[in-house]
């Protein structure tokens, strides 16, 4: 037998059997049905920037720059609380139940945003939209990691995270069409933009019914027989497709039956047992959150206020920017599985920081045109996108199975709270000064955070490449071999 019970101890090779699977149609289904989260987040963040000018001229809303920044902060704040709440539930109730709930919250909230009638209602709906996306990150990242073979986990995770920029491209293209005053009245275009995400979510929601519960989660929650049945059904798909499966490459895992993990145990595991990993995760998440949210949420404001780009043409400049961000994880992702996590994380963080400082200086001196500014941002975020994606990869594979979703949520919340909530509002006020030197000072803060994070990752990062999740971080319920 592959899974046997010895008193209160379960010996299983199910995780190893998942890791030995070849890449196949099943994994593509996982990526398509669950990876949509990143696409939707990219869509929402892009729309927030692309419709900024329309929100400022809307007869119903008439926002100023500070309110545009605050609306971005509301989305991030919602994502923080959504990640914590749904992350806690994901580890307790299971991955599958929560990735239905979080997508439903997102769908309803982003549709409701289109009906906003004032600043308060827009803020509330954006916060709820963020809550759905934040919850998605905790439920989805843990699920994808637990199904993906170890040898391609880095590249797969980074590539999925890169689809954020497919969503950004959809948002940019959609805004170019829907914000065209010749197509829709001024106060209707931005409202129509927020229905894009709702339609995509409505299409994806039924696809998730095909995704089983994570066998790894079931093993630590008393569902040994169900976990075995799921793995055997997955293997049957590969056998039917003509694949011959090798024997598992690692020894069986021994787990002790246990009840729910207490919050005290969770915090002890994260901040005491794995405190160096906690420092790495916190620094990576904080740096990338500030770097991205501060700059990207005010991207449109820089274009309109400093380069005099018309509001309805902002999306045109977002498309090449999104392309550079998408290609970064896709092109560099395999190096995270070959050259290694620490080398690539430190390199991409440091390069992003140095390049932003250089381009920021050129911006401050007035030496860039809107075209060269866009090219500079494409190059910077080619590396920054891979760096940001690696932050999520790091926190999701560095902690024990029983607390994986909550660990993702905790570091997402800490990092985004420190770097993401204040960032958009901070940069919004810098842009409002209409002084290039003030905006440059903000860029320097973002650069410094990225470079410090690179140093921390180089010193204390985890060498998790091509290793089973249980070897990177032993489950809390693991029983040592006798």
N, C-alpha and C positions, 0 to 999 in steps of 0.2 A: 504493500500500500504506500501511496505517496504522502498521505497525511494520516498520522496515528495519534491517539491520545494515550498518554502515560500519566495516570492520576490526573493532576491538574495541569499537565504540560502537554503542549501540542507540538509535534515535530512535523515540519512541512517543507516541501521543496517548491511550493507554488510560486513564490517570488522569482526563484531561479528559472522556473519554466516560462514565466512571462519575459524574462530578460533574454532567453535563448531564441525567442521567436524572430523570424525574418521580418523585415518591413513588408507590410501587406495592406490589402484593402481595409482590413479592420482598423489599422492605425490611421489610414486616410480618413475613415469615418469619424474617428475620435477627433482628429485635427479639424475637420470641417464643422462638426456639430458643436464642439466645445471651444475651439480656437476663435470662434466668432466674437468672443468677448473683447479681444484686443482690437478687432476691426471696429466694433461699436464704440469703444472708448476713443479710438482715433477719430471716428466720425464726430463724436460729441465735442471733443476738444477743438477740432478744426472748425466746426460750426460756430463754437463760441467766439473764435477769432474772426471767421469770415463774415458773420452777421453783425459784428461789433458796430460797424458804421450804420447799418440799417437800424439797429437798436437805438442809436443816438439820434436818428432822424425820424423814428417811428412816432406818429401822432399820439399813440396810446402810451408809449413808454418814455421816449425822449431821455435816454440815459446820458450821463457825462462819462468821461474816461474813468473816473474813480469807481463809478457804479458798474461799468463793464468789468473792471478788475475784481470788484467785490462779488459779482455774479460768478466769475471764475473760481473765486475762493469758496463760494457756497457749494459749488459742484464738488470741489476737492474735500471740503468738510464733510459733506454727505458720504463721499467715498470712504473716508476714514472711519466714520461710525458704522457704515454698512459693512466694511471689511471686518471690524471687530465683532459686531453682533452676529453676522452670518458665518464668520470664520469659527467662532465658538460653537455655533450650531452644527457646522459641517463636520467637526471632529466628533460631536456627540451623536448626531442623527444620521450621518452618512453623506457621501458626496452627491449621490444621485438625487435625493430629495431636495437638496439645496440648490443644485444648478437649474432646477425647474423654477424654484421660488424666486431666485435672484433675477433670472431673465424676465420673469413676469413683472416684477417690480420695475425693472428698467423700461419695459415696453409701455406700461401704463403711465409712468412718470414723464417719459420723453414725449409721448403723445399729448399729455396734459400741458407741457411747456408751450405748445403751439397756441393754447388758449389763454395764455397769461394776459392780464389786463392792467397790471401795474408792477412796480419794482418788487414789492413784497411777494406777490404771487409768482413772479418769475424766479426769484431767489428760492422760494419753497420748492417749486417743481424741479429746479436744477439740483437742489440738495437731494431730493428723492431719486432723481436720475443717477446721481453720483453714488447713492447708497446701493442701488442695484448693481452698478458696475464694480464697486468696491467688494461687495459680496461675491460677485462673479470671480474676481481674482482669487479669493481664498478657495472657493469650491473647485474652480476650473484648473488652476495651476497644480493643485494637489492631485487631482484626478489624472491629468495628462501625464504628470511625472510618474505616477504609479502604474501606468499602462505601457510606457515607452521603454523599449530595450535600452539597457545601460550604455551600450556602445555608441548610440546616436542620441542620447538624451540631451546633450548640450546643443547640438545643431538643431534638433527638433524644437527645443524650447525657444531658442533664439529666433528661429524662422517663424514660429507661431507669433511670438511677440512682435516680430517685424510687420505682421499684418495690421498692426496698429496704423501703419502708414498707408495700407490699402484703404482703410477706413478714412484716413485723412484725405486721400486722393478722391474718394467718393464724395466726401463732404465738400471739398474744394470745387469739384466739377459740378456737384448739385447746386452749390451756392451761385456759381457763375450763371447757371440757367435760371434758377428760381428767383434770384435777386434782380434779374433783368426787368427794369420797370416797363418794358414793352410787352412782357409776358404776363406779369401779375402786378396788381396795385402795390404801392409802396409798403403798406402795412400787412400785406398778405404773403409776400415772398419769404420773409424770415420765418413766418409761422409754418409755411409749407416745408421749409428745410428740416424742421424737427420731426416731421413725419417719416423721413427717410429711415431713421433708425428703428422706428416702430414697425415699419413694413418688413425690414430685414429680420427683426426679432420674431415677428409673426411667422416668417417662413422657416426659421431655424428651430423654433420651439418644438414642433412635432418630430423633428429629426432626432432630438435628444431621447426620445422614447426608445431608440434602438441601443442606447449606451447602457451597459450593465453597471451595477455597483462595483466599486473597486475591490478586488479580492484581497488586496493588502489591508484595506480598512476592515473588511469582514473578519479577517484572521485575528485581529486584535479586539474584536467585539463579539466573540462567540459564534460567528457565522462560518465555522470551518467547512461544513458540508456544502453550504451555498457557495463559498469561495471556490471549492474544488469543482463544483458543477459548472461555474462560470469559466474557469480556466480550461476545463475539458471541452466545453462548447467552443471556445476560441481556438483551441488546438484542432478541433474537428474541422473548422473552416479552412485552416491551412492544409490539413491532410487532403481535404476535398479539392483544394486548388493545386494539388500535386507536390506539395512541399514535404520533405523528409526532415524531421526534427531531431536534432542531436540531443544527447543526454544533458541534463543541467550541468553547468560547469562548476558550480559551487556546492558546498555541503548543505544539507537541510538546515533550516532555521528552527530553533527550539524556542517556543513562546509559552509563558505561563499565563493561564486564564486570570483575568482581572476585571474589575468593574470599571466605572467611568473614572477618567483621570481628573483629579481635583485641580482647581486653579493654582493652588499652592505648589503642586507637583509640576505643573506647566511652567510657572515662573522660575522655580528652582532649576528645572532642566535648561531653560533658555538663558537665564542670567547668572547662574552659578556654575553648573556643570559645563555649559558651553559658552562661557562668558566671552572668550576671544572670538568665537563665531558670531556672538551677538554684537560685538563691537564692529566686526567687519560688515555684517548685514546692515546695521544701523548707519554706518558711514556711507556705504554704497547707496542705500535707499534715499538718505537725506540729500546727498550730493546730486544724484540724478533727478530727484523730484524738484529741487530748487532750479537746477540747470534747465530742465525742460519746461516746467510749469511757469516759471517766471518769464522765460523768453518766449515760449510758444503762445501763451495766453495773451501776450501783448505784441505778437508778431504783426498783426493787422494794424495796430496803433502806430508802430514804427513806420510801416509802409505809408500809411495815410498822412501822418503828422510830419514826417521828416522827408519823405520822398514824393509826397503829393500824389500818391496812387489813388484813383477814385475807388470808393468803397465797393462798388459792384465789380471791380477788377482784381480785388485782393486774391480771390481764388486762383487766378491765373498764375500768381507767384507762389502759391502754396503747392501747386502740382509738382514742380521740379524739386522743391524742398522735401516733399513727401517721398519722391522717388529716391533721393539720396538716403533718406532714413530707412526705407524699405530694403534697399540693396545692402546696407551695412551688415545687419544680422545674417542676411542670406549668404553673402559672400564670405564673411569672416567666421560664421558660425561653426564650420567644421574644424577650424583651428582651435576652438575651445575644447574639442575632443581629442586633438592630436598634440598641439603644442602645450595644452594644459590650461586649466582655469586661471591660476594665479598670474601666469605670464600674460595671457590675453586680457584679463580684467584690468591689470595694472597698466598695460600699454594703451588700451582704448580710453580709459579714464584720463590718463595723463595727456594723451594727444588731444582729446576734446578740450581739456582745460587750456593747454598752450595755444591751440588754434583760435579759441574764442578770445583770448587776450590779444592776439595779433590782429584779428579782424576787428575787434572792438576799438583798438587804437586807430586803425584806418578809418573806421566810422566816425570816431571822435574828431579826427582831423579833417573830415569832409572829403576824403579822397575816393570814396566809393559811390558808384551810381546804383540805382535800384537793381540793375542787372548784375553788377559785380558783387553787390551785397547778397543777392540770392545765391550766386555761385559759391561765395564764401560760406554761407550757412549750409549749403548742400555738402560741402567737404567736411565741415565741422561735425555735422550731425550724421554723416556716414559712420564716423567712429563713435559719436555719442549715442547713437541708436543701439549699436552693439553693446556698448557699456551699460546703458540703462536696462537692456534686456537681460544682461548677465547678472544684474542685481536681483531680479526676480528669480532667476535660476539658482543663484547662491542661497537665498533664504529658504527656497522651497526644497532644496536637497540637503541642507546642512543640519537639519534637526530631526528628532525621532518621529517615526510614523504616526504615533498616537496623537501628536500635537502639531503635525505638519501644517494643516490648514490654519490653525490659530497662530502658529509662528509666522506664516505668510502675512496674516492679517495684522499681527502686532508690529512687524517691521514695516509693512506698508503704511500702517497708521502713524507710527513714530516718524518715519522718514517723510511721508507726505505731509503730516501735520507740521513738522519743523521746516521742511523745504518747500512744500507745495501750497499751503494755505496762505502763508505770509508772502510768498513769492509774487503771485499775480498782482496782489494789492500794492506791494512794494514797488514793482516795476511800473504799474499803472500810474502811480504818483510821480515816479521819475520821468515818465514820458510826458506827463502833464506839465512838467517844468519847461518843456520845449528846449532843453539844454542837452546837447550831445554829451557833454562832459559828465552830466549826472547819470545818463543812461550807461555810459562807459563804466562808471564806478560800480553800477549794478552788475555789469558783465564781469568785472574783476572779482566780485564776491562769488559768483557762480564758478569762475575758473579756479579760484583758490579751493573751494570745496571739492571740486573734481580731482585736483592734484593731491590734496590730503588723503582723499579716499583711495587714490591709486597707491600711495605709499602704504596705507594700512593693509590693503589687499595683498600687496607684494610681500609684506612681512608675515601676516597672520592668516592669509587666505587658505582655503581647504582644497587639497588636490583630489577633487571628486571625479575627474574625467574617467569614463569607461568603467566606473565601479558601481556595483549594485547599491541601491539606496540604503539597504540594511548594513552595508559595509562602511558607507560614508557616515552614517549615524545609526548606531544600534537601537532597535526599538526599546522603549522603557520596559516592556514585558519580556525582553529577550533573556534566555537562560544560558549561561556560559556552558560550553562543551565540557563534559566530564573527562 
